[in-house]
């Protein structure tokens, strides 16, 4: 059972807002309980939510920053919405002198809504998407086509999407017995993307693919809904693509296999205790493939204050790839009795290994191709945690 303490950490990633020419019009069509919102080829900005104004369970579809909303059919009650589809097409910036390029970003905020069906949000450029306090079945956020532009720095070129899933419960389909677990999928394109899942229950596989460029992917408090080994994240699949990527995880519970592919580039992986969450539990095999580059992995904690650790219940496989890699294993890390493979791979100068001794022995045969081996240096893991704090 995970410790499910609510996160008190602030979100440090800059919100992507203040676009130059948000506008256009979205069209709303209703078929039965299903709601479909279709955008145009401008930068659309919409919010979808339920509240009690003017009456209980009122569904709102609101355009922001000049975006118009055309509603073709009467909206269902807020507690009677089935499938929600948001298709925002291609976001073109009309000002040809815009130094960011010719393609823009659509913005979607879906919050405080209980869906009886699937949630699909997609677009052909970048997406600034926030899903907060949403219950739904299968959830897909797909901005993998084309180029997006964030407004972290409007003077630069394509920078990609900012996608946050917060305080939600997604993937569980209890309409039949036994219930199904439908999962969550997030797809972005070859741009600089930020994907964050926080304090959220995911039922089924969680898949995040960000393709190329320098991406940040964070999972914080993504845990098992029922507290058993039957329901929760049935598989975790991370594919960060090429670029200098950062993957961070704290307070996660994965029932089946975990596959983390960082791709070529100088990547960083941090699995431990931070962002206000506690233990991590990987119940099945875990594979971390760093690809080519000078990569850094930190597993565990810098101190040993309690029993909330990071546990690997089956085989752990680490592939360092070509380059000078560094692996740090700190406090409160438990490995199963399986035959693990932790391989630094071919080096340029030297791969460095730092492990807490005991319980680990840097000369153990599970550690392969680490030219520099020694004891754990807490300050080095602390520096990686501090880097995480600047990104999320």
C-alpha positions in Angstrom: 0.0 0.0 0.0 1.3 3.4 -0.9 1.4 6.4 1.3 -1.0 8.7 -0.4 -0.2 12.0 1.2 -1.6 14.9 -0.7 1.1 16.9 -2.6 1.9 20.3 -1.2 4.6 21.0 -3.8 4.0 23.9 -6.1 4.0 23.5 -9.8 7.2 25.2 -10.9 6.8 24.7 -14.7 5.9 28.0 -16.3 2.3 28.0 -17.5 2.0 28.4 -21.3 -0.2 31.4 -21.7 -0.4 34.8 -23.2 -0.6 33.7 -26.8 -0.5 36.5 -29.4 -3.7 35.9 -31.4 -6.1 33.4 -29.7 -9.4 33.4 -31.6 -11.4 31.3 -33.9 -14.7 29.5 -33.2 -15.4 26.0 -32.0 -18.6 24.1 -32.8 -20.4 21.9 -30.3 -22.5 18.9 -31.4 -24.5 16.6 -29.2 -25.5 13.0 -30.0 -27.3 11.4 -27.2 -25.0 11.8 -24.2 -21.9 12.3 -26.3 -20.5 15.8 -26.8 -18.1 16.7 -29.6 -16.3 20.1 -29.8 -14.6 20.8 -33.1 -12.2 23.7 -33.5 -11.1 25.6 -36.6 -7.6 26.4 -38.0 -7.0 29.2 -35.5 -5.7 29.2 -32.0 -8.7 28.1 -30.0 -8.9 28.5 -26.2 -11.8 26.7 -24.4 -12.9 25.6 -21.0 -15.3 22.7 -20.3 -16.6 22.2 -16.7 -19.7 21.5 -14.6 -20.9 23.6 -11.7 -24.2 24.6 -10.0 -24.7 27.9 -11.8 -27.4 28.8 -12.7 -28.8 25.4 -11.7 -27.3 22.2 -10.3 -25.2 20.1 -12.7 -24.9 22.7 -15.4 -22.4 21.9 -18.2 -20.4 24.9 -19.5 -18.4 25.1 -22.7 -16.7 28.5 -22.7 -14.5 30.3 -25.2 -11.6 32.3 -23.7 -9.4 35.1 -25.2 -11.8 35.8 -28.1 -12.6 32.2 -29.0 -16.3 31.9 -30.0 -18.5 28.9 -29.2 -21.4 27.8 -31.5 -23.7 25.2 -29.8 -25.8 23.4 -32.4 -27.8 21.2 -30.0 -29.1 21.4 -26.4 -26.4 20.4 -23.9 -27.0 17.5 -21.6 -26.9 17.9 -17.9 -23.5 18.0 -16.4 -24.0 14.6 -14.7 -25.3 13.0 -17.9 -22.3 13.5 -20.2 -21.0 10.4 -21.8 -18.1 10.6 -24.2 -16.3 14.0 -24.6 -14.4 14.6 -27.8 -12.4 17.8 -28.4 -10.8 18.1 -31.9 -9.0 21.4 -32.3 -7.6 20.8 -35.8 -4.6 22.9 -36.9 -3.8 26.1 -35.0 -2.4 28.7 -37.5 -1.1 32.1 -36.4 -2.4 34.7 -38.8 0.4 37.2 -38.3 3.1 36.2 -40.8 5.6 38.4 -39.0 5.2 36.3 -35.8 8.8 35.3 -34.9 7.6 32.0 -33.5 6.7 30.6 -36.9 3.4 29.9 -38.7 1.8 27.4 -36.4 0.3 28.1 -33.0 -1.1 26.3 -29.9 -4.6 25.4 -28.8 -5.6 25.6 -25.2 -8.0 23.3 -23.4 -9.0 23.3 -19.7 -11.4 20.4 -18.7 -12.2 20.4 -15.0 -14.7 19.3 -12.4 -16.7 16.9 -14.6 -17.8 13.3 -14.3 -17.8 11.6 -17.7 -19.7 8.4 -18.3 -17.6 7.7 -21.4 -14.1 8.3 -22.9 -12.2 11.5 -23.0 -10.4 12.4 -26.2 -8.5 15.7 -26.7 -6.6 16.1 -29.9 -5.0 18.7 -32.2 -2.6 19.0 -35.1 -0.2 21.4 -33.5 0.8 22.1 -29.9 -1.6 21.8 -27.0 -1.8 23.5 -23.7 -4.0 21.0 -21.9 -5.1 20.8 -18.3 -7.4 18.0 -17.0 -8.2 18.6 -13.4 -10.7 16.8 -11.2 -12.1 14.7 -14.0 -13.6 11.2 -13.8 -13.6 9.4 -17.1 -13.1 6.1 -18.9 -10.3 5.8 -21.5 -8.4 9.1 -21.7 -6.4 10.1 -24.8 -4.6 13.4 -25.3 -3.1 13.4 -28.8 -1.0 16.3 -30.2 1.6 14.1 -31.9 1.2 15.7 -35.4 2.8 18.9 -36.7 4.7 21.5 -34.7 3.5 23.3 -31.7 4.7 26.5 -30.1 4.6 27.2 -26.4 4.7 30.7 -25.0 7.4 30.1 -22.4 9.4 32.3 -24.8 7.4 33.7 -27.6 10.5 34.9 -29.5 11.7 31.4 -30.1 10.5 28.7 -32.5 8.4 25.6 -31.9 8.6 24.5 -28.3 5.7 22.1 -28.0 2.9 21.2 -25.6 2.2 21.5 -21.9 -0.1 18.7 -20.7 -1.1 18.3 -17.1 -3.5 15.7 -15.7 -4.3 16.6 -12.1 -6.4 15.2 -9.3 -8.4 12.9 -11.6 -9.6 9.3 -11.9 -9.3 7.9 -15.4 -9.5 4.5 -17.1 -11.9 2.6 -14.9 -15.0 1.1 -16.7 -17.4 -0.4 -14.3 -20.3 -0.8 -16.7 -19.8 -4.5 -16.8 -18.5 -7.3 -14.6 -15.7 -7.8 -14.3 -14.8 -4.2 -14.8 -12.4 -3.1 -17.5 -9.3 -0.9 -17.2 -8.9 1.3 -20.3 -5.9 3.4 -19.5 -4.5 6.8 -20.4 -2.4 7.8 -23.4 -0.5 11.1 -24.0 1.1 11.7 -27.3 3.1 14.8 -28.4 5.4 15.7 -31.3 9.0 16.5 -32.0 9.0 19.7 -29.9 10.0 20.7 -26.4 7.1 19.2 -24.4 6.1 19.1 -20.7 3.9 16.2 -19.5 2.8 15.9 -15.9 0.4 13.5 -14.1 -0.2 14.3 -10.5 -2.4 13.0 -7.7 -4.3 10.9 -10.2 -5.6 7.4 -10.3 -4.9 5.6 -13.6 -6.7 2.3 -14.3 -5.0 0.3 -17.1 -1.8 1.1 -19.1 -0.3 4.6 -18.8 1.5 5.5 -22.1 3.4 8.7 -22.7 5.3 9.3 -25.9 6.9 12.7 -26.5 9.1 11.9 -29.6 12.0 14.3 -30.1 13.5 17.4 -28.5 14.1 18.1 -24.8 11.1 16.9 -22.9 10.1 16.8 -19.2 7.8 13.9 -18.0 6.7 13.7 -14.4 4.6 11.3 -12.5 3.7 12.2 -8.9 1.2 10.3 -6.8 -0.1 8.0 -9.6 -1.2 5.2 -7.5 -3.4 2.1 -7.2 -7.1 3.0 -6.8 -8.3 0.0 -4.7 -5.0 -0.6 -2.9 -4.7 -4.2 -4.3 -2.7 -5.8 -7.0 -5.7 -6.1 -9.3 -6.5 -2.5 -10.2 -4.3 0.4 -11.0 -1.6 1.0 -13.6 -1.4 -2.3 -15.3 1.6 -1.1 -17.4 3.8 2.0 -17.6 5.3 2.9 -21.0 7.5 6.0 -21.4 9.1 6.9 -24.7 10.8 10.3 -24.6 12.5 10.1 -28.0 15.7 11.8 -28.9 16.8 14.9 -27.0 18.0 15.8 -23.5 15.0 14.5 -21.6 14.1 14.3 -17.9 11.8 11.6 -16.4 10.8 11.9 -12.7 8.6 9.7 -10.7 7.5 9.7 -7.0 4.6 7.9 -5.3 3.8 5.5 -8.2 2.5 2.0 -8.1 2.8 -0.2 -11.3 1.2 -3.7 -11.3 2.7 -5.0 -14.5 5.7 -4.2 -16.7 7.4 -0.8 -16.7 9.3 0.2 -19.9 11.2 3.6 -19.9 13.0 4.5 -23.1 14.8 7.8 -23.0 16.3 7.7 -26.5 19.5 9.3 -27.6 20.6 12.4 -25.8 21.9 13.5 -22.4 19.0 12.2 -20.3 18.1 12.2 -16.6 15.9 9.7 -14.7 14.9 10.2 -11.1 12.8 7.7 -9.2 12.5 8.4 -5.5 10.8 10.5 -2.8 10.1 14.2 -3.6 7.1 16.4 -4.5 5.4 15.5 -1.3 4.9 11.8 -2.2 6.3 8.7 -0.6 7.0 5.2 -1.7 7.3 3.7 -5.2 6.3 0.1 -5.9 7.1 -1.7 -9.2 5.4 -5.1 -8.9 6.8 -6.6 -12.2 9.8 -6.2 -14.4 11.3 -2.8 -15.0 13.4 -1.8 -18.0 15.2 1.5 -18.2 16.9 2.1 -21.6 18.9 5.4 -21.7 20.1 5.2 -25.3 23.2 7.0 -26.5 24.5 10.0 -24.5 25.9 11.0 -21.1 23.0 10.0 -18.9 22.2 10.2 -15.2 20.0 7.9 -13.1 19.1 8.5 -9.5 17.1 5.9 -7.6 16.1 6.1 -4.0 16.3 8.8 -1.3 19.0 11.0 0.2 18.1 10.0 3.7 16.3 7.2 5.6 13.5 8.9 7.7 10.9 6.1 7.6 9.8 2.9 5.7 8.5 4.6 2.5 11.0 3.2 0.0 11.3 2.3 -3.7 10.7 -1.4 -4.2 11.4 -3.5 -7.3 9.4 -6.7 -7.0 10.8 -8.4 -10.1 13.8 -7.9 -12.4 15.4 -4.5 -12.9 17.2 -4.0 -16.2 19.2 -0.8 -16.8 20.9 -0.2 -20.2 23.3 2.7 -20.1 24.1 2.8 -23.9 27.1 4.5 -25.5 28.4 7.5 -23.5 29.5 8.4 -19.9 26.6 7.4 -17.7 26.2 7.8 -14.0 24.0 5.7 -11.7 23.2 6.6 -8.1 21.3 4.2 -5.8 20.5 5.8 -2.4 18.5 5.0 0.7 15.4 2.8 1.0 15.8 0.9 -2.3 14.8 -2.7 -2.2 15.6 -5.2 -5.0 14.0 -8.6 -5.4 15.9 -11.8 -5.5 15.6 -11.9 -9.3 18.7 -11.8 -11.5 19.1 -8.1 -12.3 21.1 -6.5 -15.1 22.4 -3.0 -14.5 24.8 -2.3 -17.4 26.6 1.0 -18.0 27.3 0.0 -21.6 30.1 1.3 -23.8 31.7 4.4 -22.4 33.6 7.4 -23.9 35.7 8.0 -20.8 34.1 6.2 -17.9 30.7 5.2 -16.4 30.3 6.0 -12.8 28.5 4.0 -10.1 27.6 5.3 -6.6 25.6 2.9 -4.4 24.7 2.9 -0.7 27.0 0.4 1.0 25.4 -1.6 2.6 23.0 -3.0 1.4 24.6 -2.8 -2.0 28.1 -3.8 -3.0 29.5 -1.7 -5.9 31.5 -4.8 -7.0 28.4 -7.0 -7.2 28.2 -8.8 -10.5 24.8 -7.3 -11.3 26.7 -4.1 -12.0 28.4 -4.4 -15.4 30.6 -2.0 -17.3 30.9 0.7 -14.6 34.5 1.9 -14.7 34.3 4.0 -11.6 32.6 2.4 -8.6 32.1 3.7 -5.1 29.9 4.5 -2.2 26.8 6.6 -2.3 27.3 10.4 -2.3 24.0 12.0 -1.0 24.9 15.4 -2.3 25.0 14.1 -5.9 21.5 12.7 -5.6 20.3 15.9 -3.9 21.6 17.9 -6.9 19.4 15.7 -9.2 16.4 16.3 -7.0 17.1 20.0 -7.1 17.1 19.9 -10.9 13.8 18.1 -10.8 12.4 21.0 -8.7 13.2 23.5 -11.4 11.2 21.6 -14.0 7.9 20.6 -12.2 
